[in-house]
């Protein structure tokens, strides 16, 4: 199976929300060896700002981003380009979300519908 690409929208270590979100991701990554690659999307760097803009447009449309300055949440977590967390998840929540995405992607397990946290 192709590995999942997790991207964390990241303003920098000075932003405590971003810092703690990164710590959660770092704690979860070892549970998914060879299944998950991740990176911080530094919105204050040129390439990160471009990616942040792409995510914002995918969520709200280009008109809303340009005219009304809507943007993706900071921090937020995207997996394979899809927003999966718009706030800081717990380690368990992020593990559940990644497992749900893996099952939904069809890694040999059953296909799921709905959201990852439906009980």
Phi, psi and omega in degrees: 000141176291140182288154177279148177250111179259129178236128180257118175291122194224123179271338180137168181295337179292340179268108186299325178299316179295318180301312181291325176298319178296321178297323177295313180299314179301326179286332184271326185308317180300340179285348184231061181297137179064006179245349188217126169242147184217159176207155173273131175264096182286108185288349180266004175247153188305307182295320177295321178296321178297315180294319177301317177298316179300315178297316180300316178296321180295330180276320191239349184089149185297321180300315181293327178290314183286314185279318188249001176060035171290145177209163177298148179299149176236116355279162171208164182236129176244138173239125184050040177081003182250131178294124179241340178217124177252017177206177180281117178276164169282168177301315180296318179298315181293321175301314179300318180296315180296318177299319178297316179296319178297316178294318180296327180286349176081055180276021182106346177271176181293149176283139179246155172243173176076197184264163184291339184253016178290131177241000000 
